[in-house]
Amino acid sequence: MAARPTWQGHLKLSLVTCPVALFTATTSTNDVRFHLINPETNNRIRMVPTDPDTGPVERSDLVRGYEVSKDEYVLFDDADFDRVKLESTKTISIDKFVDETEIDRLFWDDPFFVVPEKGAGVEAFAVIRDAMKQQGKVALGCLVLRGKERQLALEVRGKGLVAYTLRAHDEVRDAEDYFGDIPTVKADPDMVEIASRIIGQKEADFDASDFKDRYDDALREMIKSRTKGGKGTVDVAEPDDTNVIDLMAALKKSLQGSAGGATPASAKKAPAKSAATKKAPPRKKAAA
């Protein structure tokens, strides 16, 4: 089944406009997900919207409210939000072009594939795409997405575009608030040289397929073990903290380990502690 678009509207560069759709570029369908279960009945818990005075209510009957003072709200329904009309609710208007390096990485957020709708608009899309590619710049525009206006950074990728939502300035914290208290330490040049050589030995090309979510894999193994009647424990050993006194020795041994495939001394693991588990009594099958 084809993915459903997250947003549909128009892409606009000056007087050139074309219909486009945005598709989420990432997926979480492979994540391990859990449900809340009542261990006494093995039934899945369902979250039911409840009014403290009248009891359960239908979610479709609810409206949104903005709290102006304690327990006092201004109410809004879908029609009210439809009255807030901005160009960015239906159109991504490209306002300016910048170098990618000008955008701090802290501001980059979710990626979306920008795809032209089939029809006469494909040619206009190609004009915008090829002009962007020729200039080698990142385009900036705005879009109302999930009830919030977000700035977008658009770049050419293959035959399409990729749009990244950018975090607003007030969403990104000042690094100096966290880094300011880090003591000023002059690192030993010889130690830096050895660490640089270790980095050089570990240099490689980036390959996203190399990354495996080991925690997710461990959860799957635990689930598999539980379904077969096992304890389903996962032992984890943490590395020891680096001994500052022996930092030079640890660096030298790490350098040797990187070259020969040996395990660095600083990576020795503490004895694993098995988690205590209690086997649950048989219960009826969980409700779907």
N, C-alpha and C positions, 0 to 999 in steps of 0.2 A: 504494500500500500504506500502510495506517495505521501511524503510529509506534507502536513498542512502549513500554510504560511503563517508566520507570526503577525505579519502586517502587510497590508496592500494599499498602494497609493501611487504617487507619481514621483519621479526623479526629475529635477529641474536645474538646468544650467542656463542662466540668462533667459533667452526666449525658446530654448530647446527643451521639450518636455516629453517624457515617455512613462507609460505605466510599468510599475515594478512590484515585486513581492519580496519580502524578507523572510528568510528561513533561518532558524537557529542553527548555528554552525557546530554546536557541541551537543552531546547527548549524555543522559545519566541512566539510560535504560538498563545498562549492565551493572549498575550498583546493587549491592546487597541491601535489601530493604526489610525492615522488621515492622510488625504490627503490635499494638498493645493488646495483651491477652490477660484475662482474669485467670490466675493459676488455679483457682478453686473449681472453675467450671470448664476451663480451656476454651472459653468463648472469646471471640474477638470483640474488643470494646469499640463502640461506635460513638463518635462525638456528635451529640444532638444539640442544636441551638436551643437554649432554654432561657425563658424570661423568668426572673426570680419571683414574679408575682403570679403569672398565669401558667407557667410551665413550658413544655416544648412548643416551638413555633416552626413554621415552614421557612426554610432559608430563602425561598423565592419571595416571601412577603416582607423581607427585611430591607431597610434602607440604610445609608451611611450617615453618620452624624459627626460633627466637629464640636469638640467640647470647648465652650467659651468660658465656662466657670464650673465649679464643682457640681457634677450631676446635671448640668444644663447644656443642652446640645442644640445646634442648628442642623436641621435635617435636610438631606439631599437624596433625590432619586436619580435614576438613569437619565431622565429627561433633562434634569438640571445640568448634568455634566455634558450633555449634548449641546447645550446652549453656549458652552465655552468653546468658541470656534477660533482656532489658530491655524495659520497656513500649514504649520508643521504637523497637524493632526492627519492631514491627507497628502502632504507634499514634503519631500526632502529637497529643500532648496539649497544648492551649493553656494555658500556665501564667500568663501575665500580658499586659497591654497597655501599650504605651508610645507616645509621640509619635515619628514618624519622625525628627525632628531630633535626638532623643536618641542615635541610633545613628551613631557616627563612620563616615564613608564608607569608611575603610580596612578596616572589618570586613565590608562587603558583598561577597558572593562570587557563586556561580553561581545563576541563576534557573531555576525550574521552574514549569510550569503545574500547578495542582492542579485535578483534574477529578473530579466525583462519578461513581461507578459507577451504571449504569442500574438503576432499580428503586426500592424504597421509600425508599432512603437519599437520594434527590435532594431531598426536602422538608426533611430534617434539614440537609442541606448549605445549602439556601436560607436556613434560619433562622439558621445561623451566619454566613453571608455577609452577610445584610441587617442583622444586629445589629452586625457589625463596621463596615459602611458607615455605619450610624446614629451610631455612637460616634466614627468618624473616627480610629481608632487602628490601630497596627500590632501584630499578635499575635505573641507569642514562644512557641516550643515546641521540642521536640527530636526528632531522627530519626537512626536508625542507617542510614547510607548508604555503600555501598562500603567496608564494614568499619570505619567510624568514626562515632562519635556526633557529630552536628553540631547546633548551635542553628539554628533557623529563624526568619526574620521573614516573616510572611504579611500580604499586603495584598490588598484587593479590586480586581479588574480586570474590568470588564464583568460577565458572568454567572458568572465563576469567581474563583479566587484565584491569586496568584503567590507562591511561596515562594522566598525567597533564603536560601541557606546563609550562615551568619555565621562568619567566622574566629574561632578561639579567641584568648583574650587573649595567650597565649604565642606565637602565630603572627605577631602584628603587632609589628614593631620600633618602638622609641621614636624618634620623629622628631627629638628633641633630640640624639640620638647623631650625627645627620647635619647638622642645621641649627645646632648649637651653635657650630661653628667659622666660620660665615659672618660676615665682618666687619660691624660696625655702621656703616652708611653713611647719612648724612642726604642724601636726594635733593634736588636743586635744585627748589624749588616751581614755577618756570617750566617746567622740563622735564617735571615730573609733569603740569602742566596741558596741555601739548601732547600728551603720551602719552595722557591721558584723552580728549582730543578725537579722537585717532586711533581709540581704542577705540569712541567714540560713532559715528564714521563707519562702523565695521565691524560695528555691532550688527545682529543678525538673529535670526530665529526658528530654533530647532533643528529640523533635518530629517535623520533618519538616512539617508535615501536619497541625501543629498548626498555622503556619504562613500564613496569608492571606494578600494579597496586598490591603490594605484598600483604598489607593489612586486609584488603578485600579477599585475597586468596586464602589467608589464614581463617577468615570468617567462614568461607565456603568449606574449608576442610573441617572446621569445628561443626558446622551444620551437618556435613556428611557423616562425621563420627557420631553425632547425636542420633541421627536417623538409624544408625546401625547398633544403637544401644551403648555406645562408648561414653566416656566422660566428656570428651570434647574439649579438653584443656589445650591451651596454646602457651608453651613456655617462652618467655622473653628474657634475654640477658642484656643488660645495659653495659656499655663500655665504661671503664674507669676514667675519672677525670685526669687530665694531663698533670703530671707532677712537675711544677714549674722549675724545681731544682734540677731535674733531669731533662729539661726541654731540649737541650742540644743533643743529648744521647738519643732521645726519642726521635728527633728529626733525622739523625744519621741512620738510625735503624729503619725508620720509615722509608728513607731513600733507598736503602738496600732491599727492603721488602718490595718496593714498587718496581725495582729493576729485576728482581728474581722471582717475584710472585709470592714471597714470604709474607706472613701476617705481621704487621708492625706491632711492637711491644705495647704501644698505647691502645691497641685495639683488642687486647686480651679481655675476655668476657668474664663477668662474675658468674658464680654458680647459679643456675636457674632455680627458681622456686616454683614448684607446681601449685597451681591454684586449687584450693579445696572445692570439691563439687559434691553435690548431693543429688542422688538419682531420684527423680520425681516419680510418684506412683502412676500407674497407667490411668489415663483419662480418655474421655471420649474425644473423637476427632474434632479439631478446631473448626468452628463455623467459618464458611467462606465469606 
